Amino acid sequence: MRGDAECCPPRFAKDELAIDEKELEAITSKFRALSSKIRVKILLLLKKYGELCVCEIEQALGLKQPRVSYHLQMLLEAGLVSRRIEGANSYYRLKWGEVDELFELVGIRQCVLKAHEEVE
């Protein structure tokens, strides 16, 4: 039982531990995007092939367009992919800076950098 005594002397100023709510939401959004096997498969496809059209992702996953588009939208909103529209087609690619930042946060930055080098 601690009572009134503090267990450790403070090492940080109170405001030093403050977490920006916008930044926290952006990070949790990225982790939420990774909570689906389909979205992780899409990221792995984009890592391997670079830019892909929605129809190519459909073929690779054996899924219909509405389901693929839903998952791509989740990844887009999380900031993990970017979209380029050409005519009636949408093309997606990884946003390496965002992916790198996410993996750096969980301590596996070197894996991401190596994968990035393999794609280029």
Phi and psi in radians as a Rosetta constraint file:
Dihedral C 1 N 2 CA 2 C 2 CIRCULARHARMONIC -1.367 0.35
Dihedral N 2 CA 2 C 2 N 3 CIRCULARHARMONIC -0.615 0.35
Dihedral C 2 N 3 CA 3 C 3 CIRCULARHARMONIC 1.181 0.35
Dihedral N 3 CA 3 C 3 N 4 CIRCULARHARMONIC -2.470 0.35
Dihedral C 3 N 4 CA 4 C 4 CIRCULARHARMONIC -1.539 0.35
Dihedral N 4 CA 4 C 4 N 5 CIRCULARHARMONIC -0.232 0.35
Dihedral C 4 N 5 CA 5 C 5 CIRCULARHARMONIC -1.312 0.35
Dihedral N 5 CA 5 C 5 N 6 CIRCULARHARMONIC 2.464 0.35
Dihedral C 5 N 6 CA 6 C 6 CIRCULARHARMONIC -1.373 0.35
Dihedral N 6 CA 6 C 6 N 7 CIRCULARHARMONIC 2.545 0.35
Dihedral C 6 N 7 CA 7 C 7 CIRCULARHARMONIC -1.335 0.35
Dihedral N 7 CA 7 C 7 N 8 CIRCULARHARMONIC -0.559 0.35
Dihedral C 7 N 8 CA 8 C 8 CIRCULARHARMONIC -2.465 0.35
Dihedral N 8 CA 8 C 8 N 9 CIRCULARHARMONIC 2.549 0.35
Dihedral C 8 N 9 CA 9 C 9 CIRCULARHARMONIC -1.221 0.35
Dihedral N 9 CA 9 C 9 N 10 CIRCULARHARMONIC 2.533 0.35
Dihedral C 9 N 10 CA 10 C 10 CIRCULARHARMONIC -1.087 0.35
Dihedral N 10 CA 10 C 10 N 11 CIRCULARHARMONIC 2.358 0.35
Dihedral C 10 N 11 CA 11 C 11 CIRCULARHARMONIC -1.860 0.35
Dihedral N 11 CA 11 C 11 N 12 CIRCULARHARMONIC -0.241 0.35
Dihedral C 11 N 12 CA 12 C 12 CIRCULARHARMONIC -2.225 0.35
Dihedral N 12 CA 12 C 12 N 13 CIRCULARHARMONIC 2.598 0.35
Dihedral C 12 N 13 CA 13 C 13 CIRCULARHARMONIC -1.220 0.35
Dihedral N 13 CA 13 C 13 N 14 CIRCULARHARMONIC 2.596 0.35
Dihedral C 13 N 14 CA 14 C 14 CIRCULARHARMONIC -0.955 0.35
Dihedral N 14 CA 14 C 14 N 15 CIRCULARHARMONIC -0.797 0.35
Dihedral C 14 N 15 CA 15 C 15 CIRCULARHARMONIC -1.270 0.35
Dihedral N 15 CA 15 C 15 N 16 CIRCULARHARMONIC -0.282 0.35
Dihedral C 15 N 16 CA 16 C 16 CIRCULARHARMONIC -1.213 0.35
Dihedral N 16 CA 16 C 16 N 17 CIRCULARHARMONIC -0.450 0.35
Dihedral C 16 N 17 CA 17 C 17 CIRCULARHARMONIC -1.612 0.35
Dihedral N 17 CA 17 C 17 N 18 CIRCULARHARMONIC -0.046 0.35
Dihedral C 17 N 18 CA 18 C 18 CIRCULARHARMONIC -1.136 0.35
Dihedral N 18 CA 18 C 18 N 19 CIRCULARHARMONIC 2.382 0.35
Dihedral C 18 N 19 CA 19 C 19 CIRCULARHARMONIC -1.947 0.35
Dihedral N 19 CA 19 C 19 N 20 CIRCULARHARMONIC 2.211 0.35
Dihedral C 19 N 20 CA 20 C 20 CIRCULARHARMONIC -1.117 0.35
Dihedral N 20 CA 20 C 20 N 21 CIRCULARHARMONIC 2.151 0.35
Dihedral C 20 N 21 CA 21 C 21 CIRCULARHARMONIC -1.089 0.35
Dihedral N 21 CA 21 C 21 N 22 CIRCULARHARMONIC -0.627 0.35
Dihedral C 21 N 22 CA 22 C 22 CIRCULARHARMONIC -1.129 0.35
Dihedral N 22 CA 22 C 22 N 23 CIRCULARHARMONIC -0.757 0.35
Dihedral C 22 N 23 CA 23 C 23 CIRCULARHARMONIC -1.144 0.35
Dihedral N 23 CA 23 C 23 N 24 CIRCULARHARMONIC -0.723 0.35
Dihedral C 23 N 24 CA 24 C 24 CIRCULARHARMONIC -1.081 0.35
Dihedral N 24 CA 24 C 24 N 25 CIRCULARHARMONIC -0.735 0.35
Dihedral C 24 N 25 CA 25 C 25 CIRCULARHARMONIC -1.139 0.35
Dihedral N 25 CA 25 C 25 N 26 CIRCULARHARMONIC -0.692 0.35
Dihedral C 25 N 26 CA 26 C 26 CIRCULARHARMONIC -1.089 0.35
Dihedral N 26 CA 26 C 26 N 27 CIRCULARHARMONIC -0.737 0.35
Dihedral C 26 N 27 CA 27 C 27 CIRCULARHARMONIC -1.176 0.35
Dihedral N 27 CA 27 C 27 N 28 CIRCULARHARMONIC -0.804 0.35
Dihedral C 27 N 28 CA 28 C 28 CIRCULARHARMONIC -1.165 0.35
Dihedral N 28 CA 28 C 28 N 29 CIRCULARHARMONIC -0.536 0.35
Dihedral C 28 N 29 CA 29 C 29 CIRCULARHARMONIC -1.101 0.35
Dihedral N 29 CA 29 C 29 N 30 CIRCULARHARMONIC -0.700 0.35
Dihedral C 29 N 30 CA 30 C 30 CIRCULARHARMONIC -1.139 0.35
Dihedral N 30 CA 30 C 30 N 31 CIRCULARHARMONIC -0.764 0.35
Dihedral C 30 N 31 CA 31 C 31 CIRCULARHARMONIC -1.145 0.35
Dihedral N 31 CA 31 C 31 N 32 CIRCULARHARMONIC -0.660 0.35
Dihedral C 31 N 32 CA 32 C 32 CIRCULARHARMONIC -1.055 0.35
Dihedral N 32 CA 32 C 32 N 33 CIRCULARHARMONIC -0.690 0.35
Dihedral C 32 N 33 CA 33 C 33 CIRCULARHARMONIC -1.109 0.35
Dihedral N 33 CA 33 C 33 N 34 CIRCULARHARMONIC -0.511 0.35
Dihedral C 33 N 34 CA 34 C 34 CIRCULARHARMONIC -1.462 0.35
Dihedral N 34 CA 34 C 34 N 35 CIRCULARHARMONIC -0.011 0.35
Dihedral C 34 N 35 CA 35 C 35 CIRCULARHARMONIC -1.429 0.35
Dihedral N 35 CA 35 C 35 N 36 CIRCULARHARMONIC 0.001 0.35
Dihedral C 35 N 36 CA 36 C 36 CIRCULARHARMONIC -1.982 0.35
Dihedral N 36 CA 36 C 36 N 37 CIRCULARHARMONIC 2.286 0.35
Dihedral C 36 N 37 CA 37 C 37 CIRCULARHARMONIC -1.062 0.35
Dihedral N 37 CA 37 C 37 N 38 CIRCULARHARMONIC -0.632 0.35
Dihedral C 37 N 38 CA 38 C 38 CIRCULARHARMONIC -1.114 0.35
Dihedral N 38 CA 38 C 38 N 39 CIRCULARHARMONIC -0.779 0.35
Dihedral C 38 N 39 CA 39 C 39 CIRCULARHARMONIC -1.171 0.35
Dihedral N 39 CA 39 C 39 N 40 CIRCULARHARMONIC -0.639 0.35
Dihedral C 39 N 40 CA 40 C 40 CIRCULARHARMONIC -1.143 0.35
Dihedral N 40 CA 40 C 40 N 41 CIRCULARHARMONIC -0.699 0.35
Dihedral C 40 N 41 CA 41 C 41 CIRCULARHARMONIC -1.069 0.35
Dihedral N 41 CA 41 C 41 N 42 CIRCULARHARMONIC -0.715 0.35
Dihedral C 41 N 42 CA 42 C 42 CIRCULARHARMONIC -1.081 0.35
Dihedral N 42 CA 42 C 42 N 43 CIRCULARHARMONIC -0.778 0.35
Dihedral C 42 N 43 CA 43 C 43 CIRCULARHARMONIC -1.074 0.35
Dihedral N 43 CA 43 C 43 N 44 CIRCULARHARMONIC -0.698 0.35
Dihedral C 43 N 44 CA 44 C 44 CIRCULARHARMONIC -1.151 0.35
Dihedral N 44 CA 44 C 44 N 45 CIRCULARHARMONIC -0.674 0.35
Dihedral C 44 N 45 CA 45 C 45 CIRCULARHARMONIC -1.089 0.35
Dihedral N 45 CA 45 C 45 N 46 CIRCULARHARMONIC -0.788 0.35
Dihedral C 45 N 46 CA 46 C 46 CIRCULARHARMONIC -1.158 0.35
Dihedral N 46 CA 46 C 46 N 47 CIRCULARHARMONIC -0.617 0.35
Dihedral C 46 N 47 CA 47 C 47 CIRCULARHARMONIC -1.092 0.35
Dihedral N 47 CA 47 C 47 N 48 CIRCULARHARMONIC -0.736 0.35
Dihedral C 47 N 48 CA 48 C 48 CIRCULARHARMONIC -1.322 0.35
Dihedral N 48 CA 48 C 48 N 49 CIRCULARHARMONIC -0.726 0.35
Dihedral C 48 N 49 CA 49 C 49 CIRCULARHARMONIC -1.891 0.35
Dihedral N 49 CA 49 C 49 N 50 CIRCULARHARMONIC -0.062 0.35
Dihedral C 49 N 50 CA 50 C 50 CIRCULARHARMONIC 1.400 0.35
Dihedral N 50 CA 50 C 50 N 51 CIRCULARHARMONIC -2.122 0.35
Dihedral C 50 N 51 CA 51 C 51 CIRCULARHARMONIC -1.525 0.35
Dihedral N 51 CA 51 C 51 N 52 CIRCULARHARMONIC 2.329 0.35
Dihedral C 51 N 52 CA 52 C 52 CIRCULARHARMONIC -2.317 0.35
Dihedral N 52 CA 52 C 52 N 53 CIRCULARHARMONIC 2.554 0.35
Dihedral C 52 N 53 CA 53 C 53 CIRCULARHARMONIC -1.382 0.35
Dihedral N 53 CA 53 C 53 N 54 CIRCULARHARMONIC 2.675 0.35
Dihedral C 53 N 54 CA 54 C 54 CIRCULARHARMONIC -0.949 0.35
Dihedral N 54 CA 54 C 54 N 55 CIRCULARHARMONIC -0.718 0.35
Dihedral C 54 N 55 CA 55 C 55 CIRCULARHARMONIC -1.113 0.35
Dihedral N 55 CA 55 C 55 N 56 CIRCULARHARMONIC -0.581 0.35
Dihedral C 55 N 56 CA 56 C 56 CIRCULARHARMONIC -1.200 0.35
Dihedral N 56 CA 56 C 56 N 57 CIRCULARHARMONIC -0.657 0.35
Dihedral C 56 N 57 CA 57 C 57 CIRCULARHARMONIC -1.182 0.35
Dihedral N 57 CA 57 C 57 N 58 CIRCULARHARMONIC -0.717 0.35
Dihedral C 57 N 58 CA 58 C 58 CIRCULARHARMONIC -0.959 0.35
Dihedral N 58 CA 58 C 58 N 59 CIRCULARHARMONIC -0.867 0.35
Dihedral C 58 N 59 CA 59 C 59 CIRCULARHARMONIC -1.078 0.35
Dihedral N 59 CA 59 C 59 N 60 CIRCULARHARMONIC -0.776 0.35
Dihedral C 59 N 60 CA 60 C 60 CIRCULARHARMONIC -1.131 0.35
Dihedral N 60 CA 60 C 60 N 61 CIRCULARHARMONIC -0.634 0.35
Dihedral C 60 N 61 CA 61 C 61 CIRCULARHARMONIC -1.662 0.35
Dihedral N 61 CA 61 C 61 N 62 CIRCULARHARMONIC -0.229 0.35
Dihedral C 61 N 62 CA 62 C 62 CIRCULARHARMONIC 1.192 0.35
Dihedral N 62 CA 62 C 62 N 63 CIRCULARHARMONIC 0.583 0.35
Dihedral C 62 N 63 CA 63 C 63 CIRCULARHARMONIC -2.057 0.35
Dihedral N 63 CA 63 C 63 N 64 CIRCULARHARMONIC 2.776 0.35
Dihedral C 63 N 64 CA 64 C 64 CIRCULARHARMONIC -1.433 0.35
Dihedral N 64 CA 64 C 64 N 65 CIRCULARHARMONIC 2.754 0.35
Dihedral C 64 N 65 CA 65 C 65 CIRCULARHARMONIC -0.946 0.35
Dihedral N 65 CA 65 C 65 N 66 CIRCULARHARMONIC -0.798 0.35
Dihedral C 65 N 66 CA 66 C 66 CIRCULARHARMONIC -1.042 0.35
Dihedral N 66 CA 66 C 66 N 67 CIRCULARHARMONIC -0.677 0.35
Dihedral C 66 N 67 CA 67 C 67 CIRCULARHARMONIC -1.203 0.35
Dihedral N 67 CA 67 C 67 N 68 CIRCULARHARMONIC -0.738 0.35
Dihedral C 67 N 68 CA 68 C 68 CIRCULARHARMONIC -1.120 0.35
Dihedral N 68 CA 68 C 68 N 69 CIRCULARHARMONIC -0.775 0.35
Dihedral C 68 N 69 CA 69 C 69 CIRCULARHARMONIC -1.079 0.35
Dihedral N 69 CA 69 C 69 N 70 CIRCULARHARMONIC -0.671 0.35
Dihedral C 69 N 70 CA 70 C 70 CIRCULARHARMONIC -1.031 0.35
Dihedral N 70 CA 70 C 70 N 71 CIRCULARHARMONIC -0.853 0.35
Dihedral C 70 N 71 CA 71 C 71 CIRCULARHARMONIC -1.191 0.35
Dihedral N 71 CA 71 C 71 N 72 CIRCULARHARMONIC -0.638 0.35
Dihedral C 71 N 72 CA 72 C 72 CIRCULARHARMONIC -1.127 0.35
Dihedral N 72 CA 72 C 72 N 73 CIRCULARHARMONIC -0.671 0.35
Dihedral C 72 N 73 CA 73 C 73 CIRCULARHARMONIC -1.099 0.35
Dihedral N 73 CA 73 C 73 N 74 CIRCULARHARMONIC -0.698 0.35
Dihedral C 73 N 74 CA 74 C 74 CIRCULARHARMONIC -1.079 0.35
Dihedral N 74 CA 74 C 74 N 75 CIRCULARHARMONIC -0.761 0.35
Dihedral C 74 N 75 CA 75 C 75 CIRCULARHARMONIC -1.167 0.35
Dihedral N 75 CA 75 C 75 N 76 CIRCULARHARMONIC -0.661 0.35
Dihedral C 75 N 76 CA 76 C 76 CIRCULARHARMONIC -1.127 0.35
Dihedral N 76 CA 76 C 76 N 77 CIRCULARHARMONIC -0.806 0.35
Dihedral C 76 N 77 CA 77 C 77 CIRCULARHARMONIC -1.129 0.35
Dihedral N 77 CA 77 C 77 N 78 CIRCULARHARMONIC -0.551 0.35
Dihedral C 77 N 78 CA 78 C 78 CIRCULARHARMONIC -1.353 0.35
Dihedral N 78 CA 78 C 78 N 79 CIRCULARHARMONIC -0.182 0.35
Dihedral C 78 N 79 CA 79 C 79 CIRCULARHARMONIC 1.424 0.35
Dihedral N 79 CA 79 C 79 N 80 CIRCULARHARMONIC 0.283 0.35
Dihedral C 79 N 80 CA 80 C 80 CIRCULARHARMONIC -1.571 0.35
Dihedral N 80 CA 80 C 80 N 81 CIRCULARHARMONIC -0.316 0.35
Dihedral C 80 N 81 CA 81 C 81 CIRCULARHARMONIC -2.330 0.35
Dihedral N 81 CA 81 C 81 N 82 CIRCULARHARMONIC 2.800 0.35
Dihedral C 81 N 82 CA 82 C 82 CIRCULARHARMONIC -2.086 0.35
Dihedral N 82 CA 82 C 82 N 83 CIRCULARHARMONIC 2.758 0.35
Dihedral C 82 N 83 CA 83 C 83 CIRCULARHARMONIC -2.161 0.35
Dihedral N 83 CA 83 C 83 N 84 CIRCULARHARMONIC 2.419 0.35
Dihedral C 83 N 84 CA 84 C 84 CIRCULARHARMONIC -2.156 0.35
Dihedral N 84 CA 84 C 84 N 85 CIRCULARHARMONIC 2.254 0.35
Dihedral C 84 N 85 CA 85 C 85 CIRCULARHARMONIC -1.826 0.35
Dihedral N 85 CA 85 C 85 N 86 CIRCULARHARMONIC 2.255 0.35
Dihedral C 85 N 86 CA 86 C 86 CIRCULARHARMONIC -2.313 0.35
Dihedral N 86 CA 86 C 86 N 87 CIRCULARHARMONIC 1.864 0.35
Dihedral C 86 N 87 CA 87 C 87 CIRCULARHARMONIC 1.109 0.35
Dihedral N 87 CA 87 C 87 N 88 CIRCULARHARMONIC -2.206 0.35
Dihedral C 87 N 88 CA 88 C 88 CIRCULARHARMONIC -1.577 0.35
Dihedral N 88 CA 88 C 88 N 89 CIRCULARHARMONIC -0.031 0.35
Dihedral C 88 N 89 CA 89 C 89 CIRCULARHARMONIC -1.817 0.35
Dihedral N 89 CA 89 C 89 N 90 CIRCULARHARMONIC 2.515 0.35
Dihedral C 89 N 90 CA 90 C 90 CIRCULARHARMONIC -1.954 0.35
Dihedral N 90 CA 90 C 90 N 91 CIRCULARHARMONIC 2.347 0.35
Dihedral C 90 N 91 CA 91 C 91 CIRCULARHARMONIC -2.044 0.35
Dihedral N 91 CA 91 C 91 N 92 CIRCULARHARMONIC 2.413 0.35
Dihedral C 91 N 92 CA 92 C 92 CIRCULARHARMONIC -2.109 0.35
Dihedral N 92 CA 92 C 92 N 93 CIRCULARHARMONIC 2.603 0.35
Dihedral C 92 N 93 CA 93 C 93 CIRCULARHARMONIC -2.591 0.35
Dihedral N 93 CA 93 C 93 N 94 CIRCULARHARMONIC 2.772 0.35
Dihedral C 93 N 94 CA 94 C 94 CIRCULARHARMONIC -1.181 0.35
Dihedral N 94 CA 94 C 94 N 95 CIRCULARHARMONIC 2.535 0.35
Dihedral C 94 N 95 CA 95 C 95 CIRCULARHARMONIC -1.699 0.35
Dihedral N 95 CA 95 C 95 N 96 CIRCULARHARMONIC 1.619 0.35
Dihedral C 95 N 96 CA 96 C 96 CIRCULARHARMONIC -0.996 0.35
Dihedral N 96 CA 96 C 96 N 97 CIRCULARHARMONIC -0.643 0.35
Dihedral C 96 N 97 CA 97 C 97 CIRCULARHARMONIC -1.055 0.35
Dihedral N 97 CA 97 C 97 N 98 CIRCULARHARMONIC -0.747 0.35
Dihedral C 97 N 98 CA 98 C 98 CIRCULARHARMONIC -1.213 0.35
Dihedral N 98 CA 98 C 98 N 99 CIRCULARHARMONIC -0.747 0.35
Dihedral C 98 N 99 CA 99 C 99 CIRCULARHARMONIC -1.127 0.35
Dihedral N 99 CA 99 C 99 N 100 CIRCULARHARMONIC -0.754 0.35
Dihedral C 99 N 100 CA 100 C 100 CIRCULARHARMONIC -1.066 0.35
Dihedral N 100 CA 100 C 100 N 101 CIRCULARHARMONIC -0.782 0.35
Dihedral C 100 N 101 CA 101 C 101 CIRCULARHARMONIC -1.066 0.35
Dihedral N 101 CA 101 C 101 N 102 CIRCULARHARMONIC -0.725 0.35
Dihedral C 101 N 102 CA 102 C 102 CIRCULARHARMONIC -1.110 0.35
Dihedral N 102 CA 102 C 102 N 103 CIRCULARHARMONIC -0.825 0.35
Dihedral C 102 N 103 CA 103 C 103 CIRCULARHARMONIC -1.257 0.35
Dihedral N 103 CA 103 C 103 N 104 CIRCULARHARMONIC -0.520 0.35
Dihedral C 103 N 104 CA 104 C 104 CIRCULARHARMONIC -1.105 0.35
Dihedral N 104 CA 104 C 104 N 105 CIRCULARHARMONIC -0.657 0.35
Dihedral C 104 N 105 CA 105 C 105 CIRCULARHARMONIC -1.051 0.35
Dihedral N 105 CA 105 C 105 N 106 CIRCULARHARMONIC -0.643 0.35
Dihedral C 105 N 106 CA 106 C 106 CIRCULARHARMONIC -1.702 0.35
Dihedral N 106 CA 106 C 106 N 107 CIRCULARHARMONIC 0.127 0.35
Dihedral C 106 N 107 CA 107 C 107 CIRCULARHARMONIC 1.471 0.35
Dihedral N 107 CA 107 C 107 N 108 CIRCULARHARMONIC 0.373 0.35
Dihedral C 107 N 108 CA 108 C 108 CIRCULARHARMONIC -2.175 0.35
Dihedral N 108 CA 108 C 108 N 109 CIRCULARHARMONIC 0.699 0.35
Dihedral C 108 N 109 CA 109 C 109 CIRCULARHARMONIC -1.040 0.35
Dihedral N 109 CA 109 C 109 N 110 CIRCULARHARMONIC -0.703 0.35
Dihedral C 109 N 110 CA 110 C 110 CIRCULARHARMONIC -1.053 0.35
Dihedral N 110 CA 110 C 110 N 111 CIRCULARHARMONIC -0.641 0.35
Dihedral C 110 N 111 CA 111 C 111 CIRCULARHARMONIC -1.091 0.35
Dihedral N 111 CA 111 C 111 N 112 CIRCULARHARMONIC -0.735 0.35
Dihedral C 111 N 112 CA 112 C 112 CIRCULARHARMONIC -1.175 0.35
Dihedral N 112 CA 112 C 112 N 113 CIRCULARHARMONIC -0.763 0.35
Dihedral C 112 N 113 CA 113 C 113 CIRCULARHARMONIC -1.072 0.35
Dihedral N 113 CA 113 C 113 N 114 CIRCULARHARMONIC -0.712 0.35
Dihedral C 113 N 114 CA 114 C 114 CIRCULARHARMONIC -1.125 0.35
Dihedral N 114 CA 114 C 114 N 115 CIRCULARHARMONIC -0.779 0.35
Dihedral C 114 N 115 CA 115 C 115 CIRCULARHARMONIC -1.088 0.35
Dihedral N 115 CA 115 C 115 N 116 CIRCULARHARMONIC -0.678 0.35
Dihedral C 115 N 116 CA 116 C 116 CIRCULARHARMONIC -1.103 0.35
Dihedral N 116 CA 116 C 116 N 117 CIRCULARHARMONIC -0.729 0.35
Dihedral C 116 N 117 CA 117 C 117 CIRCULARHARMONIC -1.124 0.35
Dihedral N 117 CA 117 C 117 N 118 CIRCULARHARMONIC -0.629 0.35
Dihedral C 117 N 118 CA 118 C 118 CIRCULARHARMONIC -1.177 0.35
Dihedral N 118 CA 118 C 118 N 119 CIRCULARHARMONIC -0.587 0.35
Dihedral C 118 N 119 CA 119 C 119 CIRCULARHARMONIC -1.282 0.35
Dihedral N 119 CA 119 C 119 N 120 CIRCULARHARMONIC -0.661 0.35
